[in-house]
Each structure stands twice: as structure tokens, then as C-alpha cells.
């Protein structure tokens, strides 16, 4: 994990590479990407949980017969 000095160096490098005007746009893009990843992760988790519930329901129906 980078310490304080490394973070300052990273921030200066980003500022030099992208310029002051591009950084907000870059951060918005990163935020959107993180949000989309989180949404996709939640969708997969929900689908897996629903599949497990359906499997349990079918198992209960078979044992009830």
C-alpha cells in the first residue's frame, strides 16, 4: 500500500499526464465504471440467489410428494 509520499508522487504524475481540466472528466469516468461494475456484481448475486431459491422450492416439492 502506498504511503503519503507515494500518493503525492502519483497525484503529481496524474496532473502532469492529464492536465487540470481533464481530471474531473477522468474521475467521472472512473466513478461510472465503478458504479456499472457494482450494479453488474449485484445483478449476478441476485440471479444466483434466485436460482438457489428455485432449486430449494423444487427440492421441497419433490420431497412433499
N, C-alpha and C positions, 0 to 999 in steps of 0.2 A: 504494500500500500504506500503510495507516495506521501512524503512528508510535506511540511509547509514550503520549503524551498523548491521542491519539485513542482508543486502546484503553481507557484508563481512563474516558474520557467515554462510550464505547459500553457498557462494563460497568455504569457507574452508571445509564445510561438503561435498560438491561435490568432491573436490580434495581428501579428505580422503577416500571417498567411491569408487571412480572410478580410482584414480591414475592419474598422469600427462599424461601418454601415452594414456589412454582411452578417455580423454576429447575431443580431436579433432574428434575422431570417433563418440562419442556421439553427438557432435554438428552437424556433417554432417547428422546423422540420424534424428535429430530434424529438421534440415533445409529441408531435403527431405520430411518429414512428413508434414511440414507446406506448402511446395510447392504443394504436392499432394492434400492437403485439399483445398488450394486456387483454384487449377485447377478444382477440383470437384465442388466447390461452383460456379465458373464461368460457368461451363457446365450446372448446374441446372438453373442458372439465364438465360442463353441463351435459354434453352429449354422452360422455362416459357414465355419469351418474344416472342419467335417464335409462341408458342401456342396462345398467346394473339393476335398476328398479324393475324394468320389464322382465329381466331374467328371473328375478325373485318372484314376481307375480306369476309367471308361467310355472315356476317350480312349485309354488303354493297350490296352483290349480291342479297340477298333476298329483300331488300328494292328497288332495281333497277327494279325488276320485276313488 
